[in-house]
């Protein structure tokens, strides 16, 4: 059985690293470390030592250049202590079969780096982006998500729906063009869609769709199913008492199920 070694990357405004690390631990990961981006640059931490990588949410660089744009440029141009591009480690991590999850700002980063959606397996080529919510304000609310059961995503196996919080100002998916959006549908790379609470069907209606994302897109995967990015925060629902209706006896599937699926896949791969 494979050991699951998880790395949560923090720094430059990220503020959800502790919850993500906790979610990975309770999901059964054997080791969990939190490392600053600078630790990767100096060589104190290497991606080679891990097989589960998490980019948590927060406010990367204050989003001053747009959703995770500055962080994406940092990854593209950073070098390690021996002068090699840091991006080579990330490419190698993925090529060896590692799993990658990006949440909120982490999702924005994966999109800007081109790890998602990777149509035609063109990794590290930007094909979609994320921009300001249609409401023109920061949205902090719980949302219903419908899962695409035809998706290849490893993280969502057996998960039909989730009820987890969003907290972002830039979560609207912007495809390169209409054909790109249609291919996301045709190739089942849309993992999560914002849904109305009664029918649990994808919606454009505010506030059930908090940002106006087309087709209610809340999360994407890549063709391999080993990369997941989503705007809502599954790590924030790690115990039944996190649920806004828990005192009324309301229950839903914990968001940590996504971490559990990842850990299970790696252990049995």
N, C-alpha and C positions, 0 to 999 in steps of 0.2 A: 504494500500500500504506500502510495506516494505521500511524502510529508508536505504539508501546505505552509509555505513561508510567505507571509503577507507584508507588503510595504505600503505605508500610507505617506504620501508626500505632502509636506506643508511648506509654508513660507509665503511672503509677499502678500499678506492679507487673508490667506486661508484661515478659516476658523471652525471647521467642522471635523478636523482630523481626529480628535479624541473620540467623538461619537462613532466615526467610521472604524477606528481601531477596536472599540468596544464591540461593535456589531460583528466584526470579523472574529473576535475572540469567542463570543457566545455562539457563533456559527460553527465553531470547532476547528479553527485554524490552529496549527501547531505552534507557530511563532508569529508574532505581530510586532512590527517596528514602525515608529514614526520618525521620518527623517526630513530635514530641511533640504530644499533644493540645493543649497550650497554644499551639503554633504556629498551630493552626487558629483558636483564639480571638483571637489578636493580629493575625491576617491575614498573618503571615509565610509561611504555606502556605495555598493555596486548593485545594479539591477540583476546581475548574473546570479545573485544569491537568493532570488525570490522567484515565485511562480504565480503570485496574485498581487496585482498592482492596483492601488486605489488612488484616484485623484479626487479629493473631497471638495466640498463647496466652501464658499467664503466670499471675499471681495478681492479677487486677485488684482493687485495694483490699483485698487479702488475702482476698477473698470473704467479708468480715465480715458483709455484709448478704445473703449468698447469691450464687449464681453470676452475676457481672456486673451485679447489680442497681444498685449505686452508679454504675457506668459508664453504664448506660442512662439513669439520671436526669440524669447530667451532660450527656449528649447532648441530652436532651429540653429542658433548661433553659438551656444555655449560649448566650451571645450573642457575636457577633464585635465587633471594635473599633468598628464603626459602629452597633452596637446591634441588628443583625438576628439572628434565631435561627440558630444554627449548623446546626440540623437542616434548614434550607432548602437549604443546600449539599448535604447528603447526598441529599435528595429530588431536587434538580436533577441531581446526578451520575447517579443511577439513571435518571431520565427521559430523559437524553441517550444512554442505551445502555451505560453503564459496567458493568463486571463487579465483583462483590463476593465475596470469599472470607473466611469467618470460621472460625478454627481454635481448638478447645478453648474458652478464655475468649472468643475472638472469636465462636465459634458461640453461646455463651451470650448474648453481647451482641446478636447479630442476632435471636435469639429474643425477648429481652426488649424490643427495639425494635419487634418486629413485622414485620421484613423477611422473616422466615421463620415459618411456611410461606406466609403471605399467601393463604390460601384465599379464593376469590371476588375475588382481586386486592385484598383489603383490606390494603394495606400500612400499616405503623406502627400496627397493632392487634394486641395480643398474643393469640395463640391456643393456644400451647403454652408449656411452661417446661422447665427442667432442674433436677434436684434431686440429693440425696445418693445415692451408690452404695448398692445393697442390701447390699454387704459392709461398709458403714459404715467404710470406710477408703480411703485414697489408693491408686489402682491404677496401677502402673507396669509395663507388660508389652507385648509385641508381640501384635497381634491380626490375624486374617484377616477381611477384609471382602468381602462379595459385593455387586457392583454391579447396580443395576436398569437393564437395557438399554432399558427402556421409558420411562425418565425423560427429561424435556426438558433435563436439565442439560448445559450446554455443556462443563463441566469434565471430564466423565466419558466423552465419546465414545470408543468403541473400547476402553474399560477394563472388563474383565469381573470382575476381582478385584484386591485389593491386600493386602499384608502390611506393616503399619506400626505404630508404637508408640502406645500411649495413656499418658497420665499426668495423671490428674485424680481429684478426690474427689467432684465433682458432675457426673455425666454421664448420669444416668437421665432419659430424656425423659418428661415428664408432659403428656399432651394435656388440653385443656380438658374433654373428655368422650369417651365411647365413639364418638359419631358423628364427632367430629373425627379420631380415630384411624383410623376406617374410611375417611374421605375422603382421608386421606394415602395410604392403600393404593389406593383407587379412582382417584385422580388422579395416581398415580405420582410423588408428591413425596418419597417415601422413596428416597434415592439409594444409601445404604450400609446394610448390615445386618451385624452381627457374625455370623461363621459358624464352624462347627466345622471343624477343620483337615483332616479326612478327606473329608467329603462336600461341603464348602464350601456348606452350606445354612444359612440363618438359624437361630440357636439362642438359647435362654434359659439354657443351661447355663453355669455359672461354672467356670472363669475365661474361657472363650471369649467369653462376653458378660460384660465386666468390671463392668458397673454395673446389670444387671437391666432395662435399657431394654426396653419392650414391643416385640414383634416383632423384637427385636435391633437396633432403630434406632440407627445410628451417625452418620447424616448426612441432611440435608434440602436440598431445593431449592425454589424458588418457581415459580409457573406459567410465568414467562418463561424459566426455566432459566439466568438470568444471575446468580443469587445461590446460593452454595453454603456450607453450614455443616456442619462435621463435628467430632466430638470427637477422633478420632485425629489424629496429627501427620504429614501427608505431607511437610512440609519437613524433618523429621528423618531421612528416608531419601532423601538427595540424592546418595549415592555407594554403590557396591556394598559398600564396606568398612564401611558403617553396619549392614549386615545382621548379626544375631547369629550366623548360621551361615556367614559368608563364608569363614572359614578351612577349612570343610569343603566348600567349593565350592557352597554353596547360593545360589541367585539368585532374585530376584523382581523384578517391575516396580518401578522407582523411584517414590517418591511424587511426584517432580517432574513426572510425566506430567500431573498435574492443572494445574500451572502452564503447562506446554507447550501444553495444549489451550486454555487461556485466551488465551495470547499469540497462538497461531495464529488463533483466532477473531477477535480484534481486528485483527490485521494484514490479514486477508482480508475484513473486514466493510466 
